[in-house]
Amino acid sequence: MDAVYKIRRDDGLFSTGGHIPRFTKNGKIWKTLGYLKRHLKEMDFDRARYSYANCQIIEYVESQPIPIHTIINEAQERSEELSRRREERRERQRIERLEREFELKKEELRVLKMKLKK
């Protein structure tokens, strides 16, 4: 796996590199640790120490690439699963409502039968 490097300051901004580095949201990417070390060596020692006080070298490692269709398929499957669960929940709620209505009708019928017997 290939890695790339950035220099990050404590405030989260990244070095732009160069002789007098600035710090920005994106900063510069060094393709190898050797290139980054060369940048530090080319700077005057005092300037490097001052510019990069409270900084860290961040290593970004590329993970195994994932084909986009895999992500799309997973998202579609998840969406279909959520839709299926939502439909099942609605159906259970409908059945519960019908059962309550049925119990009410049974009770009404029982009351009517009792009235007829009197």
C-alpha positions in Angstrom: 0.0 0.0 0.0 1.2 3.5 -0.9 1.4 6.2 1.8 1.5 10.0 1.4 2.4 12.6 4.0 1.3 16.0 5.3 2.5 18.3 8.0 -0.4 19.2 10.3 -0.4 22.0 12.9 -2.3 21.7 16.2 -5.1 23.9 14.8 -5.7 21.3 12.1 -4.3 23.3 9.2 -1.7 21.8 6.8 1.7 23.1 5.6 1.9 24.3 2.0 5.6 23.5 1.9 8.1 25.8 0.2 10.8 28.0 1.7 8.3 29.9 3.9 5.4 27.6 4.5 1.9 28.8 5.1 -0.9 26.7 6.6 -4.1 26.1 4.8 -7.1 23.7 5.0 -5.7 21.4 2.3 -1.9 22.0 2.4 0.7 20.1 0.4 1.0 16.3 0.0 4.5 14.8 -0.1 4.5 11.5 -2.0 7.3 9.9 0.1 8.7 10.5 3.6 12.0 11.1 1.8 10.5 14.1 0.0 9.1 15.5 3.2 12.5 15.1 5.0 14.2 16.8 2.1 11.8 19.7 2.5 12.7 20.0 6.1 16.4 19.8 5.4 16.2 22.5 2.7 14.7 24.9 5.1 17.0 26.9 7.4 17.1 25.0 10.7 15.8 27.9 12.8 13.0 28.6 10.3 12.0 25.0 10.2 11.9 24.8 14.0 9.9 28.0 14.3 7.5 27.2 11.4 6.8 23.6 12.5 6.6 24.1 16.2 3.5 22.2 17.5 3.2 20.2 14.2 3.0 16.5 13.4 3.7 14.5 10.3 0.5 12.7 9.2 0.8 9.5 7.2 -2.2 8.7 4.9 -2.2 5.1 3.8 -4.3 4.1 0.7 -6.5 1.1 1.5 -7.6 -1.5 -0.9 -9.7 0.2 -3.6 -13.4 -0.7 -3.6 -15.3 -0.8 -6.9 -18.0 1.8 -7.0 -20.6 -0.7 -8.0 -20.0 -2.6 -4.7 -20.9 0.6 -2.8 -23.9 1.3 -4.9 -25.2 -2.3 -4.6 -24.7 -2.2 -0.8 -26.6 1.0 -0.5 -29.4 -0.3 -2.7 -29.6 -3.5 -0.6 -29.7 -1.5 2.6 -32.4 0.8 1.1 -34.5 -2.2 0.1 -34.0 -3.8 3.5 -35.2 -0.6 5.2 -38.2 -0.4 2.9 -39.1 -4.0 3.6 -38.8 -3.5 7.4 -41.0 -0.3 7.1 -43.6 -2.2 5.2 -43.6 -5.1 7.7 -44.0 -2.6 10.6 -47.0 -0.9 8.8 -48.5 -4.3 8.2 -48.2 -5.3 11.9 -49.7 -1.9 12.9 -52.6 -2.5 10.5 -53.2 -6.0 11.9 -53.1 -4.7 15.5 -55.6 -2.0 14.5 -57.9 -4.5 12.8 -57.7 -6.8 15.9 -58.7 -3.9 18.2 -61.6 -3.0 15.9 -62.7 -6.7 15.8 -62.6 -6.9 19.6 -64.7 -3.7 19.8 -67.2 -5.2 17.3 -67.4 -8.4 19.3 -68.1 -6.5 22.5 -70.8 -4.5 20.7 -72.3 -7.7 19.5 -72.3 -9.2 23.0 -74.0 -6.1 24.4 -76.7 -6.3 21.7 -77.3 -10.0 22.3 -77.7 -9.3 26.0 -80.3 -6.5 25.3 -82.2 -8.8 23.1 -82.4 -11.5 25.8 -84.0 -9.0 28.2 
